[in-house]
């Protein structure tokens, strides 16, 4: 029998810090011989086979289960044996009748990674039944080992017990890196009570040869170091871990983090300290109310520790934000197209602290043929866009102002019926009434509010005939009903306006593209149609406005999309410069038009609205002195939205304008 190593028992060894087990404090050099495994473990009938085989530190399977001795894959973590990585192999003697203590054991080890059978290792010391004997085994990081043990009395050997398999992992993971944009180390992050996240990143270095146990996860805690045996949280797919939903009280806090591999090796502790400022306790409240083509927003109900000085609204469509000092003041916003938008309210307190809240808002669906009306004064919207009850299935509409501050509308339905409505000065509506005409299909209509409170209506039938009727100031209709002035055939579109002397003037576009003019005198007689000659010009649309001085202004759209303007003086002559075109410049570049309308204002100016080739409503003004605004501007409340089939405008006695549009989408 070999000379034994220094006598010791496992139970007398000192402690070594490791997550899972005790370790040898003193390593003893191992004497080896060239005795082969076969000769060392020859079976003998008088010697018992060792029991309680164990590898120390205890190997761990990937599931974390302990495997003291077995043939499954299990990993042994970092220990020092004589200053080098190693493990302790142990077994309990099972021989010695009568209590004899002259038995020992020999351990046979194979490096499965290299296929090398190591020389047998004799146990240190001798003993009898129940004595635990052990040997130290230096190991190589990443290598797999298998070992067996046999007992001897110096002459006879027992059968070998085992095998016991394990894989060595002597390298701990890297200490975690901690990052957080919510709680940066430099401060300035989220405030008390606000939830944020941290990201832990680490890795487990691979051994030079063989196989590592692999990365298991992270151990972390806040404001106190993690305890031994703390919960290991698995990483996500890229090996990192996001710790989310963390909020803190005011002050400095520390995140402690470690990484652990599947062998139980634990990295050093990373400490990440950060400062959390006192929260101003801002609580924004965003209130949204649906509008026909937009949204009405306010921040009433928003609170904070200190006074709130402003509410800023971002409507999610890349338009400029809008700010109000009073969060209870509503902001009306119209969208450039239908859809779903993130609407964000940001409140700011007196010290500059801010907090935001976002809600998703979907614009109400618009129905093709829906009629909308709005009122605008010189600077602001008196009323937002609204659709009077029953205002669906329209193809075209027109409106006019009355001396009492009301306005009257006519609308042509998609089925060819003519409808009439009144918008009273107090903002209420009469409601739509069908103007009965048996067997008549209407394609276009226009209305003029007369100085005596009556209104005159013209319509174009599907056969191209222009017809005329009068609604008296008391609500009755003229006894003679619909009439057609001489020569009123082959008409595609027409417009009528009132003059201060009780006359009405008409322009009509023929099916061949000429522009005609007519007058219905206050006594009920007609001038007759006169062609407004324009060689080489094909007209597609026209509108007329009667001015306070008795003149009239006419606009037309040509087949090339050009808008032209002319003035018929009160004495029946035409302006000497003839037809002119206001600048076609706009926010989006030069414009071409498909339909336009003109309205006279009490101050002698005229307002023009026109639908461009993109379906956008544009606006310009001709002043009483004959000058024009510099180009066209888009009506903010209708930009891109309604994409009207047509638009109409009425100049009200108080200087407001009322707009009527019919949706084309």
Secondary structure, 3 states (H helix, E strand, C coil): CCCCCCCCCHHHCCCCCCCCCCCCCCCCCCCECCCCHHHHCCCCCCCCCCEEEEEECCEECCCCCEECCCCCCCEECCCEECCEEEEEEEEECCCCHHHCCCEEEEEEEEECCCCEECCCEECCCCECCCCEEEEEEECCCCCEEEEEEEEECCCCECCCEEEEEEEECCCCCCCCEEECCCCCCCCCCCECCCCEEEEEECCCCCCCCCCCCCEEEEEEEECCCCCCCCCCECCCCCCCEEEEEECCCCEEEEEEEEEEECCCCECCCEEEEEEEECCCCCECCCEEEEECCEEEEECCCCECCCCEEEEEEECCCCCCCEEECCCCCCEEEECCCCCEEEEEEEEEECCCCEEEEEEEEECCCCCCCCEEEEEECCCCEEEEEECCCCCCCEEEEEEEECCCCCEEEEEEECCCCEEEEEECCCCCECCCEECCCCCCCEEEEEEEECCCCCEEEEEEECCCCEEEEEECCCCCECCCCCECCCCCCCEEEEEEEECCCCCEEEEEEECCCCEEEEEECCCCCECCCEECCCCCCCEEEEEEEECCCCCEEEEEEECCCCEEEEEECCCCCECCCCCECCCCCCCCCCCCEEEEEEEECCCCCEEEEEEECCCCEEEEEECCCCCECCCCEECHHHCCCCCEEEEEEEECCCCCEEEEEEECC
